[in-house]
């Protein structure tokens, strides 16, 4: 099976658009649909026809173009079962543990409540790809709008259990801000300090910071490093639970 072609492009102010294309079947999947015009531009640039939209959660900046794209391409829209009422044009729902095939490729659903109550991630195990939207960012996690930190920590544990080589595509270009915050809670992490410099250089040159990997996040994402002794000492939370350390880091980021 040939690797998927992946096209990444900017949408709105800081969203990523992501298209997946299987050259053998012609199947083309949009991960969410943040904005119609950039999606159409990317499809036209590559000569692809949209067949599916995989929706991760109900926020407007992830579903805004659902109906317009469905009207134009008659594409199938899948989305989270627990947010079905809020997903425009939804055809099929997906819940935690579900698995289905598209173009002969396995797609597994991982429920990751936190940012929203019903947020899901799409994991393609045979391709080594995770589409995490607003759950996991490079060196960050999504803001907790609808569920408490304990729920998001549980969601992170699911993603941390994936193979370390898994490539992670996320929903927004927040990486530089996340890195600058991360060093304030994990200042002794040399890998993080190096990564901050690398990200600053990338952004200064106008390059994207997507994708990341589970391995890199385990090394540099403070939300995945809540058990680290140096972080706990720095925060004054040596005897706290992992959930409490996670919650403290997220609370500090909200004020950063």
C-alpha positions in Angstrom: 0.0 0.0 0.0 1.4 3.4 -1.0 1.8 6.0 1.7 -0.9 8.6 1.8 -0.2 12.0 0.3 -0.6 14.7 2.9 -1.3 18.4 2.1 -1.1 20.9 5.0 -2.1 24.5 4.5 -3.2 27.5 6.7 -6.9 28.3 7.3 -8.5 31.2 9.2 -6.1 33.0 11.5 -4.1 30.1 12.8 -5.9 26.8 11.9 -4.3 24.1 9.9 -6.1 22.5 7.0 -5.0 18.9 6.3 -5.9 16.7 3.3 -5.1 13.0 3.0 -5.1 11.4 -0.4 -4.9 7.8 -1.4 -3.6 7.7 -5.0 -4.8 4.2 -5.7 -8.5 4.8 -4.9 -8.7 8.6 -5.4 -10.1 8.9 -1.8 -9.4 12.4 -0.3 -10.1 13.1 3.3 -10.2 16.6 4.9 -9.4 16.5 8.6 -12.1 19.0 9.8 -13.2 21.8 7.5 -12.1 25.1 9.0 -12.7 27.3 5.9 -14.0 26.6 2.4 -11.7 28.7 0.2 -8.3 27.3 1.5 -9.6 23.7 1.3 -10.8 24.3 -2.3 -7.5 25.9 -3.2 -5.6 22.9 -1.8 -7.8 20.5 -3.7 -7.4 22.3 -6.9 -3.7 22.6 -6.5 -3.3 18.9 -6.1 -6.1 17.9 -8.5 -8.0 16.0 -5.9 -11.7 15.5 -5.4 -13.0 15.5 -1.8 -14.7 12.3 -0.7 -14.7 12.5 3.2 -14.5 14.9 6.1 -13.4 13.6 9.4 -14.7 16.0 12.0 -13.0 16.0 15.4 -15.3 18.3 17.4 -18.0 20.9 17.1 -16.2 24.2 17.3 -17.1 26.5 14.5 -13.5 26.9 13.3 -13.4 23.1 12.6 -16.8 22.7 11.0 -17.4 26.0 9.2 -17.1 24.6 5.7 -18.8 21.3 6.2 -22.0 22.1 4.4 -20.5 24.1 1.6 -18.0 21.3 0.8 -20.7 18.6 1.1 -22.9 20.5 -1.3 -20.0 20.8 -3.8 -18.5 17.3 -3.5 -21.3 15.2 -2.0 -18.6 14.0 0.5 -19.3 11.8 3.5 -18.9 13.5 6.9 -18.0 11.5 10.0 -17.9 13.0 13.5 -18.1 12.4 17.2 -21.1 10.5 18.4 -21.4 12.7 21.6 -21.5 15.9 19.6 -23.6 14.7 16.7 -26.3 17.3 17.1 -23.7 20.1 16.7 -21.9 18.7 13.6 -23.3 20.2 10.3 -24.0 17.7 7.6 -23.0 14.7 9.7 -23.6 11.3 8.0 -21.9 8.8 10.3 -21.0 9.0 14.0 -17.9 7.6 15.7 -17.3 6.7 19.3 -14.3 5.6 21.4 -12.9 2.3 20.2 -14.7 2.3 16.9 -12.8 1.1 13.9 -13.6 1.4 10.2 -11.9 1.3 6.8 -11.5 4.0 4.2 -9.6 3.2 1.0 -8.6 -0.1 2.6 -6.9 1.7 5.5 -7.9 1.2 9.1 -9.1 4.2 11.1 -9.5 3.9 14.8 -11.3 6.4 17.0 -9.9 7.6 20.3 -12.2 9.6 22.5 -10.3 12.6 24.0 -12.7 14.7 26.1 -11.2 17.9 27.6 -11.3 20.7 25.0 -14.9 19.7 24.3 -17.0 17.0 25.9 -17.0 14.8 22.8 -13.7 15.5 21.1 -12.3 12.5 19.1 -9.0 11.9 17.5 -8.5 9.8 14.3 -5.7 7.2 14.4 -4.5 5.4 11.4 -2.4 2.6 12.9 -1.0 1.1 9.7 0.1 4.6 8.5 1.4 5.7 11.8 -0.7 8.9 11.8 -2.7 10.6 14.5 -5.0 13.6 13.9 -5.4 15.2 17.3 -7.0 18.5 16.4 -7.4 20.5 19.6 -6.5 17.8 22.1 -2.7 17.5 21.7 -0.6 20.3 20.3 3.2 20.5 19.9 4.3 21.2 23.4 0.8 21.9 24.5 -2.8 20.8 25.0 -6.2 22.3 24.2 -7.9 24.8 26.4 -10.4 23.1 28.8 -13.7 24.5 27.7 -16.1 21.6 28.5 -14.3 19.1 30.7 -12.0 19.3 33.7 -8.2 18.8 33.7 -8.6 15.2 35.0 -10.5 14.2 31.9 -7.9 15.8 29.6 -5.1 14.0 31.5 -6.9 10.7 30.9 -7.2 11.6 27.2 -3.4 12.4 27.2 -2.7 9.0 28.7 -4.4 7.3 25.8 -2.3 9.2 23.3 0.9 8.7 25.2 0.3 4.9 24.8 0.5 5.1 21.1 3.8 4.0 19.3 6.4 6.7 19.8 7.0 7.0 16.1 3.4 8.1 15.5 3.2 11.3 13.5 0.8 13.8 15.1 -1.1 16.4 13.1 -2.7 19.1 15.3 -5.3 21.8 14.7 -3.5 25.1 15.2 -0.1 26.8 14.8 0.3 27.5 18.5 3.8 25.9 18.7 5.9 29.0 19.4 3.6 30.2 22.2 3.4 26.7 23.7 7.2 26.4 23.6 7.8 29.7 25.3 5.4 28.7 28.0 6.8 25.2 28.4 10.2 26.5 29.4 8.7 28.4 32.2 7.5 25.2 33.9 10.3 22.9 32.6 13.4 25.1 32.6 15.9 22.4 33.1 14.9 20.4 30.1 17.7 20.8 27.5 15.7 19.0 24.8 12.9 21.6 25.3 15.3 24.5 25.2 16.8 23.3 21.9 13.3 22.7 20.5 12.3 26.3 21.4 15.3 27.6 19.4 14.4 25.4 16.5 10.7 26.5 16.5 11.7 30.2 16.7 13.9 29.7 13.6 11.1 27.8 11.7 8.5 30.5 12.5 10.9 33.3 11.6 11.3 31.7 8.2 7.6 31.3 7.8 7.6 27.5 8.1 5.0 25.3 9.7 5.8 23.3 12.9 3.5 20.4 12.0 3.7 17.4 12.3 5.3 16.3 15.6 5.7 12.8 17.0 4.7 11.1 20.2 8.4 10.6 21.0 9.2 14.3 20.7 6.2 15.3 22.8 7.2 12.8 25.5 10.5 14.6 25.6 9.3 18.2 25.5 5.6 18.6 26.2 5.1 19.5 29.9 1.6 18.0 29.9 3.2 14.6 29.1 6.0 15.1 31.6 3.9 15.6 34.8 5.7 12.8 36.6 9.1 14.4 36.0 10.8 15.3 39.3 12.3 18.6 38.1 8.9 19.9 36.9 7.3 18.9 40.2 10.0 20.6 42.2 9.8 23.7 40.1 6.1 23.9 40.7 6.3 23.0 44.4 4.1 19.9 43.8 6.5 17.1 44.7 3.8 15.0 46.4 0.9 15.9 44.1 -1.0 13.5 41.8 -0.3 13.5 38.1 -3.8 14.9 37.6 -3.0 17.8 39.9 0.3 18.6 38.2 -1.4 18.5 34.8 -4.2 20.8 36.1 -1.6 23.3 37.6 0.3 23.5 34.3 -2.9 24.0 32.3 -4.0 26.7 34.7 -0.7 28.5 34.4 -0.9 28.4 30.6 -4.3 30.0 30.8 -2.7 33.0 32.4 0.5 33.0 30.3 
